[in-house]
Amino acid sequence: MKLLAPIVTTVLLCSNQPLSASMDIAFVESAPKDWFSLTNSGDCVLEKINMTLDLSGTAGKLIFDTTSAGEGVEVFQPFEAREGKVQLTSSSTVLDGDNRLSVLVDTLAPGQSVSFTIDVDDTLPRSELGNIRVSDSEMAGGMVSLTVGDQPDIEGVFNRQALISLPSPDCVVTSDI
């Protein structure tokens, strides 16, 4: 009986697959600093992420409390990067009483997050946690506009859990398997 040498075959698959790209944005009430996080929950590296946060339509009539004088209550905190590289682009500082800001994130890999801190107060005459603290439901109605690279803006509204999940256009990645 004659044995045949095994045949080794190498298969290289190369495919262009549309992958999902999405961004999750969360507000977290915390002491002494409230914070916002942006998490890339998709499959693609996202670049040149511009996010505009607009609190003017929030249920709690929310404002940023950045100085000891002004419209905020007691504790105040200016804008500060918390995790990752995120920079304020709407101006050099967020003014006390403002309800809008914009940030830039250069690159965000899948699963990666960036965050920034800033004090947020409500301006309601009577509120669930008092003006110094913000309940998740008071963030409802806050708008986020997101631009990734040269893609068109994607907009979303915070829900009653102070969360937004924004889809972004599919990205195509060539992968070797």
Secondary structure as GFF3:
##gff-version 3
##sequence-region A 1 177
A	DSSP	beta_strand	14	28	.	.	.	ID=ss1
A	DSSP	beta_strand	35	40	.	.	.	ID=ss2
A	DSSP	beta_strand	46	54	.	.	.	ID=ss3
A	DSSP	beta_strand	63	64	.	.	.	ID=ss4
A	DSSP	beta_strand	80	83	.	.	.	ID=ss5
A	DSSP	beta_strand	87	88	.	.	.	ID=ss6
A	DSSP	beta_strand	100	108	.	.	.	ID=ss7
A	DSSP	beta_strand	113	117	.	.	.	ID=ss8
A	DSSP	beta_strand	120	121	.	.	.	ID=ss9
A	DSSP	alpha_helix	136	139	.	.	.	ID=ss10
A	DSSP	beta_strand	143	148	.	.	.	ID=ss11
A	DSSP	beta_strand	154	157	.	.	.	ID=ss12
A	DSSP	beta_strand	163	176	.	.	.	ID=ss13
###
